[in-house]
Each structure stands twice: as structure tokens, then as C-alpha cells.
Amino acid sequence: MPKLNRWIVAKKNCPLFKGELAKQISDLGANLAAGSFEIRQVINVNAMNREKVIELLQQNGFTVTDSDDEKD
């Protein structure tokens, strides 16, 4: 039986300015260029919840990898 990687990493790019702030800046006549940041969360999972946690994260727009896959 393969070893369970208990650590996964969830990542997502999010806009720096969104919602009302982005609208207010645009209303002042400024143009927003590309600008986002990556959020990253390391999560400890177990054999009972790993697949469900990954599924939930992916449904919410996150990319999920095993922590062993990280090349920091």
C-alpha cells in the first residue's frame, strides 16, 4: 500500500483590488492593469478526509498539489 502524503498545498490567484475598491478606483478614471497575488495554504489531511478536502478545494477554484511536489 502506498504511503499517504498527509500534507497537501492549496493555491489560488486572487485579484489584489476587487469589488467596491476596484469600482471606486475605476470611477475616478484610473485603469487597473494586471495585478494579483497567490494565496497558498498547507493542509494536513488523513486517509478518511483527503479526497473530500481536495474535492472541496478544487470546487472553490484552488489548485491542489502534494507538498512533496513543491519546488520552493
C-alpha positions in Angstrom: 0.0 0.0 0.0 1.5 3.4 -1.0 2.4 5.9 1.7 -0.3 8.6 2.2 1.1 12.1 1.7 -0.6 13.8 4.6 0.3 17.3 3.5 -1.3 19.0 0.6 -1.0 22.5 -0.7 -3.9 24.6 -2.0 -3.1 27.6 -4.2 -5.2 30.3 -5.9 -4.6 33.6 -7.7 -6.7 36.4 -6.4 -7.1 39.9 -7.6 -5.4 42.5 -5.4 -8.2 45.0 -5.7 -11.7 43.7 -6.1 -15.3 44.6 -5.5 -16.1 48.1 -4.4 -12.5 49.3 -4.2 -11.8 48.4 -7.8 -15.0 50.1 -8.9 -14.1 53.3 -6.9 -10.7 53.4 -8.5 -12.2 53.0 -12.0 -14.8 55.6 -11.3 -12.0 58.1 -10.6 -10.8 57.5 -14.1 -7.9 55.2 -13.3 -7.3 52.0 -15.2 -6.3 48.9 -13.3 -3.6 46.8 -15.0 -2.9 43.2 -14.2 -2.4 42.6 -10.5 -3.0 39.5 -8.5 -1.4 37.6 -5.7 -1.1 33.9 -5.0 -2.5 32.6 -1.7 -1.1 29.3 -0.5 -2.3 27.1 2.4 -0.7 23.9 3.6 -3.2 21.4 5.0 -2.7 18.3 7.0 -5.2 15.5 5.8 -5.7 11.9 6.7 -6.9 8.8 4.7 -10.5 9.4 5.8 -10.8 13.0 4.5 -8.1 13.6 1.9 -10.1 13.1 -1.2 -13.1 15.1 0.1 -10.8 18.0 1.2 -9.2 18.1 -2.3 -12.6 17.9 -4.0 -13.9 20.8 -1.9 -10.8 23.0 -2.6 -11.0 22.3 -6.3 -14.7 23.2 -6.4 -13.7 26.5 -4.9 -11.1 27.3 -7.6 -7.9 26.1 -5.8 -5.1 24.1 -7.4 -4.1 21.3 -5.1 -0.8 19.5 -5.1 1.1 17.2 -2.7 3.6 19.1 -0.5 6.3 16.9 -1.9 5.6 18.5 -5.3 6.5 22.0 -4.1 9.7 23.4 -5.6 10.4 26.3 -3.2 
